[in-house]
Amino acid sequence: MAHYAPINCCADKRCTYCGKSIVWVRTAASGSWMPVDAEPSSDGKVVIDGLGSDARAHVIAPTLFDRDEWPSDTVRRTSHFATCPKADQARRPRARKS
């Protein structure tokens, strides 16, 4: 079974915009980097699977946490874009589709 509660999974940094402690982890879906609040959150929608450079963030629909398939020690976290008061300044513009 996968490990869903890594400690020191990725680089521990501080947000340039608000100073909060965050970790950077690649998303499982696209491999792009995602800032995640370092502190666990009981209502978080992000689960980090794996350790070190193999760690991947999975954004999970809240209803899926009601299922029995998640280990009881699963650590939920929140995307830092959801909690940073200056997230609009931090986001990169998305590429326009022609």
C-alpha positions in Angstrom: 0.0 0.0 0.0 1.2 3.5 -0.7 2.4 5.7 2.1 0.2 8.8 2.5 1.8 10.6 5.4 5.4 11.5 4.4 7.5 13.6 6.7 10.0 15.9 4.9 8.7 14.8 1.6 10.0 17.8 -0.3 11.7 21.1 0.0 10.5 23.0 3.1 10.3 26.7 2.2 8.5 29.9 3.1 6.1 31.6 0.7 7.7 34.7 -0.9 4.5 36.6 -0.6 3.1 35.8 2.9 6.0 34.1 4.7 4.0 30.9 5.6 5.8 27.6 5.7 5.1 25.6 2.6 6.4 22.5 0.8 6.8 22.2 -3.0 5.7 18.9 -4.5 5.0 17.7 -8.0 1.4 16.9 -8.8 0.6 13.3 -9.8 -1.7 14.5 -12.6 0.7 16.8 -14.6 4.0 16.7 -12.8 3.9 20.5 -12.3 5.1 21.9 -9.0 2.5 22.8 -6.5 2.9 24.8 -3.2 1.2 23.0 -0.3 0.8 24.3 3.3 3.4 22.5 5.4 0.9 22.0 8.3 -1.7 19.3 8.0 -5.3 20.3 7.6 -8.3 18.3 8.7 -10.3 19.6 5.7 -7.5 19.6 3.2 -8.0 18.4 -0.3 -4.4 17.4 -1.0 -2.7 14.1 -0.1 1.0 13.6 -0.7 2.0 10.1 -1.7 5.6 8.9 -1.6 8.8 10.2 -0.1 11.6 12.5 -1.2 11.9 13.1 -5.0 9.2 10.4 -5.6 6.6 12.4 -3.6 3.5 13.4 -5.6 0.5 15.5 -4.6 -3.0 14.2 -5.4 -5.9 16.6 -5.3 -8.8 14.6 -3.9 -12.5 15.4 -4.0 -13.7 15.7 -0.4 -16.4 13.0 -0.9 -13.6 10.5 -1.5 -12.3 10.9 2.0 -15.5 9.3 3.3 -14.6 6.0 1.7 -12.8 3.3 3.6 -10.0 2.9 1.2 -7.8 5.7 2.8 -5.5 4.6 5.6 -6.6 6.0 9.0 -3.2 7.9 9.2 -3.7 9.7 5.9 -2.4 13.3 6.3 -4.5 15.9 4.4 -3.0 19.2 3.4 -4.2 22.3 1.6 -2.9 23.9 -1.5 -1.2 27.1 -0.6 -3.0 28.9 -3.4 -6.2 28.4 -1.3 -4.7 30.0 1.9 -2.2 32.6 0.7 -3.7 36.1 0.9 -1.5 37.1 -2.0 -2.1 34.1 -4.2 -3.3 36.2 -7.1 0.2 37.8 -7.2 1.9 34.4 -7.0 0.1 32.6 -9.8 1.6 32.5 -13.2 -0.6 33.5 -16.1 -1.9 30.4 -17.9 -0.9 30.0 -21.5 -3.6 31.1 -23.9 -5.0 28.6 -26.3 -5.4 29.6 -29.9 
